Amino acid sequence: MTKIETLRKQLEEAEQAYHELMIGARTVSVNVEGVGSTSYAQADSSKLREYISYLKAEIGKANGLKNRKVIKVSF
């Protein structure tokens, strides 16, 4: 399995875990390949969203995309 395939699989698992949290499941476990598993409770949904964002950024990097940052313009 390539790095991008692994990241996409982890992203799919994390998004499914987030969905289960949002529909009322109390604790969800996400398998982090090569590291073990992590459990998230309802109170940890923000950490799970951060993890999903991290995985999306890593997939973008692996595809050759650079991180984009918000540019604020004021007049």
TIMI-2910 file (N, C-alpha, C, CB; in pm, 1 decimal, decimal comma, always signed):
<rs>
+----------+----------+----------+----------+----------+----------+----------+----------+----------+----------+----------+----------+------+
!      n_x !      n_y !      n_z !     ca_x !     ca_y !     ca_z !      c_x !      c_y !      c_z !     cb_x !     cb_y !     cb_z ! resn !
+----------+----------+----------+----------+----------+----------+----------+----------+----------+----------+----------+----------+------+
!    +85,2 !   -116,7 !     +0,0 !     +0,0 !     +0,0 !     +0,0 !    +90,2 !   +123,6 !     +0,0 !    -97,2 !     -0,5 !   +122,7 !  Met !
!    +63,8 !   +218,8 !    -90,6 !   +144,7 !   +339,8 !    -96,5 !   +106,8 !   +434,4 !    +15,9 !   +128,7 !   +409,1 !   -232,0 !  Thr !
!   +189,7 !   +536,2 !    +35,0 !   +163,1 !   +633,6 !   +141,0 !    +28,7 !   +703,0 !   +118,9 !   +276,2 !   +737,9 !   +147,7 !  Lys !
!     -0,1 !   +741,2 !     -5,2 !   -126,9 !   +810,1 !    -33,1 !   -244,6 !   +716,9 !     -5,2 !   -131,3 !   +860,0 !   -180,2 !  Ile !
!   -234,5 !   +591,9 !    -45,4 !   -342,5 !   +496,3 !    -19,0 !   -363,8 !   +478,1 !   +130,4 !   -311,9 !   +361,1 !    -84,4 !  Glu !
!   -254,2 !   +470,3 !   +205,8 !   -263,1 !   +456,4 !   +351,1 !   -330,0 !   +578,6 !   +412,7 !   -123,5 !   +435,7 !   +412,0 !  Thr !
!   -288,6 !   +697,9 !   +369,5 !   -348,7 !   +821,3 !   +421,9 !   -496,9 !   +829,3 !   +387,5 !   -275,4 !   +944,4 !   +366,7 !  Leu !
!   -532,8 !   +791,8 !   +266,7 !   -674,4 !   +795,3 !   +226,8 !   -757,4 !   +697,4 !   +309,4 !   -689,0 !   +762,8 !    +76,8 !  Arg !
!   -701,5 !   +579,7 !   +338,0 !   -771,3 !   +481,9 !   +421,2 !   -789,1 !   +537,0 !   +563,2 !   -693,6 !   +347,4 !   +424,3 !  Lys !
!   -683,9 !   +598,3 !   +616,2 !   -693,3 !   +656,8 !   +750,1 !   -795,6 !   +770,6 !   +751,2 !   -555,0 !   +708,4 !   +796,9 !  Gln !
!   -798,0 !   +851,3 !   +645,0 !   -895,1 !   +960,5 !   +636,1 !  -1036,7 !   +904,9 !   +632,7 !   -868,6 !  +1047,2 !   +511,4 !  Leu !
!  -1058,2 !   +801,5 !   +555,3 !  -1190,9 !   +739,9 !   +548,1 !  -1234,4 !   +689,8 !   +685,6 !  -1191,3 !   +623,7 !   +446,5 !  Glu !
!  -1144,0 !   +624,4 !   +758,0 !  -1175,4 !   +574,2 !   +891,9 !  -1204,4 !   +689,1 !   +988,2 !  -1059,6 !   +488,5 !   +945,4 !  Glu !
!  -1125,5 !   +795,3 !   +980,0 !  -1145,1 !   +909,3 !  +1069,6 !  -1276,9 !   +979,4 !  +1040,7 !  -1029,1 !  +1008,3 !  +1056,6 !  Ala !
!  -1311,9 !   +995,6 !   +912,6 !  -1439,0 !  +1058,7 !   +877,9 !  -1556,6 !   +973,1 !   +922,6 !  -1446,8 !  +1084,1 !   +727,4 !  Glu !
!  -1544,0 !   +841,3 !   +911,1 !  -1649,1 !   +752,4 !   +959,6 !  -1662,0 !   +762,9 !  +1111,6 !  -1620,2 !   +606,8 !   +918,0 !  Gln !
!  -1549,9 !   +769,5 !  +1180,9 !  -1552,0 !   +783,6 !  +1326,4 !  -1619,6 !   +915,2 !  +1366,2 !  -1408,3 !   +777,3 !  +1383,5 !  Ala !
!  -1588,4 !  +1022,9 !  +1294,0 !  -1649,6 !  +1153,4 !  +1323,2 !  -1800,9 !  +1145,4 !  +1301,4 !  -1587,3 !  +1265,3 !  +1233,5 !  Tyr !
!  -1841,9 !  +1081,9 !  +1194,2 !  -1984,9 !  +1064,6 !  +1167,2 !  -2052,7 !   +990,2 !  +1282,2 !  -2006,3 !   +988,6 !  +1034,5 !  His !
!  -1990,8 !   +882,5 !  +1327,8 !  -2048,3 !   +805,2 !  +1438,0 !  -2057,4 !   +887,3 !  +1565,2 !  -1966,0 !   +680,1 !  +1463,4 !  Glu !
!  -1958,6 !   +972,3 !  +1589,6 !  -1965,9 !  +1060,4 !  +1706,5 !  -2083,6 !  +1156,3 !  +1695,5 !  -1835,5 !  +1139,3 !  +1722,5 !  Leu !
!  -2102,0 !  +1211,8 !  +1575,1 !  -2205,4 !  +1312,4 !  +1556,1 !  -2346,6 !  +1254,0 !  +1562,5 !  -2185,1 !  +1381,7 !  +1424,0 !  Met !
!  -2359,9 !  +1124,0 !  +1537,9 !  -2493,7 !  +1064,1 !  +1546,8 !  -2519,6 !  +1001,2 !  +1683,1 !  -2511,4 !   +959,1 !  +1438,1 !  Ile !
!  -2426,1 !  +1022,6 !  +1777,0 !  -2452,8 !   +983,5 !  +1914,3 !  -2373,6 !   +868,5 !  +1971,6 !  -2589,6 !   +951,2 !  +1925,4 !  Gly !
!  -2285,2 !   +809,0 !  +1895,0 !  -2200,6 !   +703,9 !  +1952,1 !  -2108,6 !   +768,1 !  +2055,7 !  -2117,4 !   +629,8 !  +1840,5 !  Ala !
!  -2090,7 !   +705,7 !  +2168,6 !  -2012,2 !   +767,0 !  +2276,3 !  -1862,4 !   +760,7 !  +2251,3 !  -2043,6 !   +699,8 !  +2407,5 !  Arg !
!  -1812,9 !   +646,8 !  +2213,9 !  -1669,6 !   +631,5 !  +2192,6 !  -1647,2 !   +560,5 !  +2059,9 !  -1603,3 !   +553,2 !  +2309,6 !  Thr !
!  -1552,8 !   +610,8 !  +1984,8 !  -1519,1 !   +552,3 !  +1855,8 !  -1369,7 !   +528,6 !  +1853,5 !  -1563,6 !   +643,8 !  +1737,4 !  Val !
!  -1327,9 !   +414,5 !  +1800,2 !  -1186,9 !   +382,8 !  +1790,8 !  -1142,4 !   +391,0 !  +1645,0 !  -1158,3 !   +242,9 !  +1849,2 !  Ser !
!  -1028,5 !   +456,2 !  +1621,8 !   -972,3 !   +468,8 !  +1488,1 !   -838,3 !   +397,9 !  +1488,2 !   -957,6 !   +618,8 !  +1445,3 !  Val !
!   -818,2 !   +308,0 !  +1392,0 !   -693,1 !   +235,0 !  +1380,7 !   -592,4 !   +321,1 !  +1305,1 !   -714,3 !    +98,3 !  +1309,6 !  Asn !
!   -480,6 !   +353,7 !  +1369,4 !   -374,0 !   +430,2 !  +1306,9 !   -266,5 !   +329,6 !  +1269,0 !   -318,0 !   +543,6 !  +1402,2 !  Val !
!   -256,6 !   +301,9 !  +1139,5 !   -170,1 !   +195,5 !  +1090,4 !    -26,4 !   +213,8 !  +1134,2 !   -176,8 !   +188,5 !   +940,5 !  Glu !
!    +29,4 !   +109,5 !  +1189,3 !   +168,4 !   +112,0 !  +1232,4 !   +188,8 !   +172,2 !  +1370,4 !   +249,4 !   +187,5 !  +1133,8 !  Gly !
!    +85,1 !   +237,3 !  +1425,6 !    +99,0 !   +302,0 !  +1555,6 !     +8,4 !   +237,4 !  +1658,6 !    +68,1 !   +450,8 !  +1544,9 !  Val !
!   -107,4 !   +193,8 !  +1617,8 !   -204,7 !   +136,8 !  +1709,5 !   -339,9 !   +197,9 !  +1683,5 !   -162,8 !   +158,3 !  +1855,2 !  Gly !
!   -420,7 !   +208,0 !  +1785,9 !   -551,7 !   +269,2 !  +1766,9 !   -571,3 !   +380,7 !  +1867,7 !   -663,7 !   +164,5 !  +1779,7 !  Ser !
!   -658,8 !   +472,5 !  +1831,2 !   -690,9 !   +585,9 !  +1915,7 !   -840,3 !   +589,2 !  +1935,3 !   -639,6 !   +718,5 !  +1854,9 !  Thr !
!   -884,7 !   +617,9 !  +2057,3 !  -1027,1 !   +627,5 !  +2084,8 !  -1065,0 !   +772,9 !  +2109,4 !  -1065,7 !   +540,0 !  +2205,7 !  Ser !
!  -1180,2 !   +811,1 !  +2056,0 !  -1231,6 !   +945,6 !  +2074,1 !  -1368,4 !   +938,0 !  +2139,2 !  -1238,8 !  +1021,1 !  +1939,7 !  Tyr !
!  -1390,5 !  +1024,4 !  +2236,2 !  -1521,1 !  +1035,8 !  +2299,3 !  -1589,0 !  +1160,6 !  +2242,9 !  -1509,0 !  +1042,6 !  +2456,0 !  Ala !
!  -1716,4 !  +1178,1 !  +2273,4 !  -1791,5 !  +1292,7 !  +2221,3 !  -1717,8 !  +1423,4 !  +2248,8 !  -1932,1 !  +1297,5 !  +2283,2 !  Gln !
!  -1656,0 !  +1436,3 !  +2365,0 !  -1586,9 !  +1559,5 !  +2400,7 !  -1462,8 !  +1583,4 !  +2315,3 !  -1548,5 !  +1556,3 !  +2546,6 !  Ala !
!  -1413,9 !  +1479,2 !  +2247,9 !  -1293,1 !  +1490,3 !  +2167,7 !  -1321,5 !  +1512,2 !  +2019,1 !  -1209,8 !  +1367,0 !  +2185,3 !  Asp !
!  -1443,1 !  +1550,5 !  +1983,2 !  -1476,3 !  +1564,7 !  +1842,2 !  -1390,8 !  +1671,4 !  +1774,5 !  -1623,4 !  +1598,5 !  +1826,3 !  Ser !
!  -1350,7 !  +1774,4 !  +1847,8 !  -1265,7 !  +1877,8 !  +1786,6 !  -1127,1 !  +1821,5 !  +1754,5 !  -1253,0 !  +2000,5 !  +1880,6 !  Ser !
!  -1076,1 !  +1733,1 !  +1839,5 !   -947,1 !  +1669,6 !  +1811,2 !   -957,7 !  +1580,0 !  +1687,6 !   -899,0 !  +1587,2 !  +1933,2 !  Lys !
!  -1069,6 !  +1512,6 !  +1673,5 !  -1089,8 !  +1427,1 !  +1557,6 !  -1099,1 !  +1511,2 !  +1430,0 !  -1216,6 !  +1341,8 !  +1575,3 !  Leu !
!  -1165,6 !  +1626,5 !  +1436,8 !  -1170,6 !  +1717,6 !  +1320,7 !  -1030,6 !  +1765,1 !  +1285,0 !  -1262,3 !  +1839,4 !  +1349,7 !  Arg !
!   -947,7 !  +1795,4 !  +1385,6 !   -809,5 !  +1836,4 !  +1360,2 !   -731,9 !  +1724,3 !  +1292,3 !   -740,1 !  +1876,9 !  +1491,4 !  Glu !
!   -753,4 !  +1600,8 !  +1336,5 !   -686,2 !  +1485,3 !  +1277,2 !   -727,4 !  +1469,3 !  +1130,7 !   -718,8 !  +1356,7 !  +1356,6 !  Tyr !
!   -855,8 !  +1487,9 !  +1101,7 !   -905,4 !  +1479,7 !   +964,4 !   -839,1 !  +1587,0 !   +879,0 !  -1059,3 !  +1494,6 !   +960,3 !  Ile !
!   -829,0 !  +1708,8 !   +931,1 !   -761,9 !  +1816,8 !   +857,5 !   -615,4 !  +1784,0 !   +832,3 !   -773,1 !  +1949,0 !   +934,3 !  Ser !
!   -550,4 !  +1726,8 !   +932,2 !   -409,9 !  +1686,6 !   +918,6 !   -394,7 !  +1583,2 !   +806,9 !   -356,3 !  +1629,4 !  +1052,4 !  Tyr !
!   -481,8 !  +1482,1 !   +806,5 !   -473,4 !  +1378,7 !   +704,2 !   -495,8 !  +1437,3 !   +564,6 !   -575,7 !  +1268,1 !   +732,3 !  Leu !
!   -591,6 !  +1528,2 !   +552,5 !   -616,2 !  +1592,2 !   +422,5 !   -493,7 !  +1671,0 !   +376,9 !   -739,2 !  +1685,2 !   +430,4 !  Lys !
!   -428,2 !  +1739,7 !   +468,6 !   -307,2 !  +1815,9 !   +434,6 !   -195,4 !  +1721,6 !   +391,9 !   -261,2 !  +1902,3 !   +554,4 !  Ala !
!   -179,7 !  +1609,2 !   +462,0 !    -76,1 !  +1511,9 !   +427,3 !   -102,1 !  +1449,8 !   +290,0 !    -68,5 !  +1402,0 !   +534,0 !  Glu !
!   -228,5 !  +1423,5 !   +259,5 !   -263,3 !  +1370,6 !   +127,3 !   -229,5 !  +1474,6 !    +20,5 !   -414,4 !  +1332,2 !   +120,6 !  Ile !
!   -259,3 !  +1601,4 !    +48,3 !   -225,6 !  +1708,3 !    -44,9 !    -76,1 !  +1717,2 !    -68,4 !   -277,7 !  +1840,8 !     +6,2 !  Gly !
!     +2,4 !  +1707,5 !    +37,8 !   +148,6 !  +1711,2 !    +25,3 !   +198,8 !  +1593,2 !    -56,0 !   +214,9 !  +1711,4 !   +163,9 !  Lys !
!   +142,4 !  +1475,3 !    -29,5 !   +185,2 !  +1356,1 !   -102,5 !   +150,0 !  +1365,3 !   -250,7 !   +121,7 !  +1231,5 !    -41,6 !  Ala !
!    +45,7 !  +1441,6 !   -282,2 !     +6,8 !  +1464,4 !   -421,4 !    +81,4 !  +1581,6 !   -483,7 !   -142,4 !  +1488,7 !   -430,3 !  Asn !
!   +171,4 !  +1644,5 !   -407,8 !   +251,0 !  +1754,2 !   -461,0 !   +191,1 !  +1891,8 !   -440,9 !   +273,1 !  +1732,8 !   -604,1 !  Gly !
!    +85,3 !  +1902,2 !   -363,0 !    +24,5 !  +2032,6 !   -336,5 !    +89,7 !  +2096,2 !   -214,9 !   -127,9 !  +2019,2 !   -315,1 !  Leu !
!   +101,5 !  +2225,7 !   -216,8 !   +157,1 !  +2296,7 !   -101,9 !    +42,8 !  +2342,4 !    -12,5 !   +244,1 !  +2418,0 !   -147,1 !  Lys !
!    +75,2 !  +2361,8 !   +115,7 !    -24,9 !  +2414,7 !   +208,6 !    -63,0 !  +2555,2 !   +167,7 !    +27,6 !  +2413,2 !   +353,7 !  Asn !
!   -189,5 !  +2581,0 !   +167,7 !   -237,6 !  +2716,1 !   +137,6 !   -280,1 !  +2780,1 !   +267,5 !   -355,3 !  +2714,4 !    +34,8 !  Arg !
!   -247,8 !  +2904,0 !   +281,7 !   -286,0 !  +2976,3 !   +401,9 !   -383,5 !  +3086,0 !   +363,3 !   -161,9 !  +3034,8 !   +474,3 !  Lys !
!   -463,5 !  +3126,1 !   +458,5 !   -561,4 !  +3231,3 !   +437,2 !   -488,7 !  +3364,5 !   +428,1 !   -667,2 !  +3233,3 !   +550,5 !  Val !
!   -523,0 !  +3441,7 !   +328,6 !   -467,5 !  +3575,9 !   +314,8 !   -578,0 !  +3673,4 !   +348,5 !   -410,6 !  +3601,5 !   +170,8 !  Ile !
!   -555,1 !  +3754,7 !   +449,6 !   -653,5 !  +3852,5 !   +489,8 !   -619,7 !  +3986,8 !   +424,4 !   -659,1 !  +3865,1 !   +644,2 !  Lys !
!   -718,7 !  +4046,1 !   +363,7 !   -700,1 !  +4174,6 !   +299,2 !   -791,5 !  +4274,0 !   +368,8 !   -729,6 !  +4167,0 !   +145,9 !  Val !
!   -735,2 !  +4385,0 !   +406,2 !   -817,9 !  +4489,7 !   +467,5 !   -793,4 !  +4620,6 !   +394,8 !   -787,1 !  +4504,7 !   +619,7 !  Ser !
!   -897,6 !  +4699,8 !   +384,6 !   -891,3 !  +4827,9 !   +315,0 !   -911,7 !  +4942,2 !   +411,8 !   -995,2 !  +4834,2 !   +203,7 !  Phe !
+----------+----------+----------+----------+----------+----------+----------+----------+----------+----------+----------+----------+------+
</rs>
